[in-house]
Amino acid sequence: MMRAHAELATIPRATHLFEEPGALERVADLAAAWFARYLTQAV
């Protein structure tokens, strides 16, 4: 029922814990961009 845009992104050479240098920051950047793009439109 929920109509939300979904994306799948991969972080090259990152493991499931994102312990590699820069991996967690890249995940945070991608998440922040998604929230800024799709959640601010609904407000």
Secondary structure as UniProt FT lines:
FT   TURN            12..13
FT   TURN            16..17
FT   TURN            21..22
FT   HELIX           23..38
FT   TURN            39..42
//
